[in-house]
Amino acid sequence: MREELLRNPVFAMAATQFDGVADFLELNDELRERCKWPKRLITVTVPIRHDDGSTKVYFGHRVQHHLTRGPVKGGLRYHPNVDLGEVAALAMWMNWKCALMDLPYGGGKGGIACDPRAMSMTELEHLTRRFTMEMIPFIGEDIDVMAPDMGTNEQTMAWMVDTYSTHAGRLIPGIVTGKPLTLQGSAGRTQATGHGVAFLACRALNKLGVTLTSATAIVQGFGNVGSHAAYGLSNSGVKITGISDVSGAIWNAKGIDTRKLRDHVAAHGTIKGFPEAELIDPAEMLCQPCDILIPAATDMVITGDNAPHLKCKVLAEAANGPTTPEADEVINRRGDIFVIPDVLCNAGGVTVSYFEWVQNLQRFQWTEREVLTKLETMLENAFTRVLHFAERHKLPHRMAAQALAIKTVADVKSQRGLFP
């Protein structure tokens, strides 16, 4: 199983990052092995009947990296390329993210290999409900709490709540987060990750002495995270010059009106054809001059090939694992890019998911202002800790963030001991 996981390039990248941090922390072999490998790797078959009467079997995965510090927390994605290795890597990163933010969670991640864009709402509902039933022995408010991710949304979570609650015989809203507000979801959850990205990017510019109203940003990916990051930066006075999605990329050196672009995407489903910007090659867009570069789409987009050509002051990693180890080496040698690593930069989502979970357990709702204020306070604390640790130990920001997180998990494992 170890070799199978390591054959996946995303998990291999996560493992390489972990090994480097474990060397720095001088973890002994026992703690190193216990911290690195996931506790549970669960794969289930999900047979459903399609609208045309045919039956198809899908494969669903859920990886629970550690339950040492509490129930695991992490998203559920629907995408054709989902596989166990990728899910395991994302669960590992989520574990470090929760530890860095001091949330009482371990890391989890799940996914079903499917194309949600080619499926009807009925088929997606059947897929979700069947997967939830298959997972019931392994999930619960105190075991594993899922959330939306790529290809899933609050409706997916509503189906999961209903399926689990019907099985239990009572409403259990805390089984997932990212639910509709009418099902005891949390105000501020939809924009949480993007809001956090924008907040931290602005803090980084403040550290560099760059005035927000004179700054520019490029956003790769205009889904939920990228769009809300763009809105947040625009509201702070930052000019968005480039944006991309799966259809391509657009550019306007004078600035893109993100509200008009949002309306265009709502009407057409893509940024393509937006009249107030010109087309640009998506790869070229990443290397255009800007103050903030936000990869908010997929993993491994900042590579050893394009890292030497980046012209940003701040690299704000809204996606999980967007920067390869080869690119990290280049960026570290350059020394002129302020990296906000993914385990910190996109932690707004899981932090507000934690707030939603707490509200569900308390049966008490917070206002959006309360939620976003608490989020910014926690992000500011983590941001400050990472910068101080990096400065004290002369480390890159990614290693500093992961070292703080991994040490937290390792310390708890050491304190709890190893059950015979």
N, C-alpha and C positions, 0 to 999 in steps of 0.2 A: 504493500500500500504506500509506503514512503516513496519508493521509486516512481510509482504511478503519479503521485502528487507532484513530485519534483520534475516530471516530464512536462507538466503544464507550465508555460512560460510565466504566467502571472503568479502562480504559487512559488515558482523558483525565484522570482524577483522578491517576493515577500520574505522567503526564507533567507535569501542573501542579505536583505536588510536586517533581519533578526540576528543572523550570525555575527554581523559586524557589531551590532549593539551588545550582544552577549559577550563578545571578546572585550569590548570596552568595559563592561560591568564586571568582567572576570567571574561570570557565573560558573559554578561547578557543573560537572557533567550531568548530575541528577536534575538540578533545576533547569539547566538548558534544555534537556530532553522533555521535561514535563511542561515547560512553558511554550515550546515550539509547536508540538503536535496537537491537533484538535482532540477534544474528549470524545466527540461523537461525529461520525460521518454517516448520514442517513440517506438512502436512495429508495424511492418507492415508484411503482408503476401507477400511472393515473389513466385508466381507460375511460373514455367518454363517447357518447353517441353524438355525432355531428348532425347538423340540420338536414343533410341529405339522406340520413338514415344509416350512414356508414359508421363503423366504430374504429377509433384510433387509440393506440396506447402511447401516452407521453411518459417521459421520465422526469421525476421531480427530485430535487436534492435539498437537504438541509444540513448544515454543518454547525455544530455547537462547539466553539473553540475551547471555552472554559466556563465552568460554573463556580469557580473558586470564590469569586467576590459577589455572586448573586446570579439571578436568572440571566440567560443570554438575551441579547437585544440585537436586532438587525433586520434588514429589508428582505423582501421577497420580489424577485424579478422574473418577468416573462420575456424571453429573448431566444432566438434560434440557436445562438452560440453558447448558451448556458452549459457548463459542465462542472463536474465535481471539483476539479482542481481550482478553477476560477472562484467558485463559491467558497472553498476552503481558504483561499488567499484573502478574500473580502471579509470572511469571519475573523481571520487573524488580525487584520487591520482594525476591524471594529472593536476587537478586544483591547487593543492599545488605545484606541480613541476613547473608549469608555473609562479606561484607567486614567488617561491624561486629564479628562474632564472631571475626574473624581465621582463618577456615577456608579451606583452599586450594581453594576452589570458585568457580565462577560460578553464576549463577542459572538454573534451568530449571523448567518446569512443563508438565504435559500433561493431557489430558482427552479423554473420549469422550462425545458427546452421546447419552445413553441414560437410561433409568429403571431402575436396578438393582433396585429394589423390585418391579418387574413382571417380572423375568427369573428363570428357574430357575438353579440352580447350574451345570447343564450349559451353559446358554446363556452365562452369565457366564464360564465357563471357555473356551468357544469364542471369545468376544469377546476375552478377554485374550490367549490364545495367538496368535490371528490378528494382533492389534495388535502384539504383541511381534515376530512375524516381519516385519511391515511396517517396524518400526523398527530391525531389526538393523543396517543400514548406518550408523545414526546414534547407536548407543549402545554402551557398553562401560565397564569399570571405570575407564578413564582418559579417557572421553569424556562420558558422560551416565549418571548413577546415579539411578534413580527410587525412589520411596517411596510408601506409602499416603497417601491424602488422602480427601476427601469421597466416600463411596460405594465405597471400596476398603478392603482390609484385608490382614492377613498372608497369608491364603489367596491373594489376588490376586498378591502378591509371590512366593509359592511357585510358582504357575503360570508366572510370568515367569522365575524362576530355571530351572525345568525346561525351558521352551521354549528359552531362550538356551543353556543348558548342553548340551541334546541337539543343537542345531545346531553347537556348538563341539566336541562329542565328549568333554567333561570338565566336571566340576562347577566353576562359576564363581559362588560365592556373592556376591561383591562387585558383581555387576551391579545389584542393588537393595539397599535397606535396608528395615527394618520387616518382616523375615522371621520365621517361627516360630523359636523357639530351637533346634529340632531340625535346622534348616537353616542353623545358624550365625548366627541372629539375635542381637541384643544384649539382655542383661538390662537392664531399665529403659526400653526404647524405647517401650513402650505408654504409660506415664504421663509420658514426658519433657516434652512440651509443657505439659501441665497442671501438672506439678510445677514447671516453670520459672515459669509464670504466678503460681502461689501464692507461690513463693519471692520473686519480685520485688515482688509486691503487699505482702508483709510487710515487705520492705526499705523500700518507699515509706512505709508507715505508721510504721516506725521513724524515718525521716527527719523525718516530720511530728510525731513525739512522741506518737503514738496507741498506746495499749496494745492488744495483739492480743486479749486476752480481753474487752475492752470494745467491740471493733469488730464491724461488721456488713458483709455483702456480698450483692450481687445478681448472679446469673449468668444471662446470656442465652444459652441453648444448653446442652443436657445430653448432648452427644455425647462422644466420647473426650476432647477437650480440656477442655470445660466441666465434665464430671463429675470428672476428676482434679484440676482446679483447685479445685473445691468440696471434694473429699476433703482435699486438702492444706491448705486454709484451715481446715477444720473441725479437722483434727489439730493445728493451731497455736492453736486456741482461738477462732477467728473464727466468729461466728454467721451462718449463711446464712439470710436472710429471704425471698428470692425466687429462683425458678428457672423458666426457660421452655424449651420445645422446640417442635417444629413443631405440636404439638397444642394449645398454649396455655401459660398461665403459672399458677403456684401461689404462695401467699403465706402465711407464718406469722411474725408479728412476734416470737414467742418462739424461733424458730429451727427449721429443717428438718433432720431427721436424715438426712444424706446416705447413710448406709449402708442405712437402711430404704428410702429412695427408690431406691437402686440395685437392691435386691431387687425392688421393685415394678416398675421398668422392665424387669428381666430377665424377670419373669413376664408383663407386659402389653405390653411394647414401647413404652410411652409413660409420661410422668409423669401423664397424665390419670387421675383417679380416685384419686390418692393420698389416703388418708383423714386424714392428719395436717396438712393445709393446705387453704386455701380458694382458689377461683379468683380470678384478677385479670386484667384486660386487659393483654396483653403490652406494649403501648405505654405504658400507665400505669405498669407495673412499672419501666420504665427510669428514670422520673422520681421514684421514691420515695426518701426519705432513706436514705442508707447511707454507709459509709466507703469501700467498694470497689465499683465497678461494672465488671463483666467482660462485654463483648460477645464471645461465643465461638461465634457462629454464622456469619453471612454478612457481606458487605461493605455499606458505606453505610447503617448503621442509626442512627448518631449524625449527625443532620443539622442544618441551619440552623434548622429548626423546633423540634426538641426540645432542642438544646444549651442555650438560655437557661433551660430548666426542670430541668436536671440538678441533683441534690442530693447528689452524691458528693464525697468528698475526693480519691479516686484513681480514675482511669480506666485500667484495665489491659486493653490491646487484645489479647485472645487470638486473635481472628479477624484475617484479612488485610484491610486497608483498611476497617475498620468506621466510620471517622470521615471525613466529607466535608470538602473544603477550606472550605466555608461554615461548617461546625460548628467547624473549627479556628479560624477568625477569631473566632467568638463566644467560644470557650474561652480563647483567648489574651487577648482583651479583658477577660474576667472575671478571670483571674489567680488563681482560687481552686481550681483543679483540677490535681492532680499527674498529668500524663499519662505513662504508660509506653507509648511508641509500639510498634506491631506489630512493626517490624523488630527490636526488642529483646525485647518482652514474650513473643512466641511462638517465640523462637529456640531454645528447648530441644529442639524436635523435630529440627531440622536438625543441631544440635550433637551429639545422641546418635546421629543417623544417621551423622555423621562418625566417631564412636567405633566404630560397628558396621563401617563400611567399613574403618577401620584394623585392627580385629580380624580381619576377613576376609583382608586383605592379609598380616597377620602369622601367620594361623592360630593365634590365641591368644585365649582368652576372658577377659574381665574380670568380676568379681562386680557385682551390682546396686549394692552400696555404693560400689565404686570408680567406677562409671559416674555415679551421682548426685552423689557428692562432686566429681568432676571437672567435672560440669555446673555445679554451684553456684559453683565457683571461677571458671569462665569467665564465667558470667552476672554475678557480682559485679564482675569486672574491667571488663566492658563497661558495666555500670550506672554504675560510678564514673567511667569515661571520659566517658560521655554527660553526666552531671551537671556534671562539671568544665568540659567544653567549653561547655555551655549557660550556665553561670554566667560563664565568662570572656568569652564573646562576646554575652551578654545575648540568648540565643536561646530559643525554645520547644524543648521536649525533642525533638519530632519532627524539627525542622530540624537540631538538633544531632546526633542519631543518623544522619540521612541524610547530613549533611555529612561526618561522619567516614567513613562508608562510601563515598560517592561519591568523596571525595578519594583514598581508598585505591585504588579502581579506576582513577581518572584518572591517578594517579602511576605505576601499573604500565604503563598504556597508553603514557604519555609515555616511560617508560624503555625499553620494548620497541620503540618507534617504529612507523612505518607501513610495512608491506611494499609495495614498488613495485607 
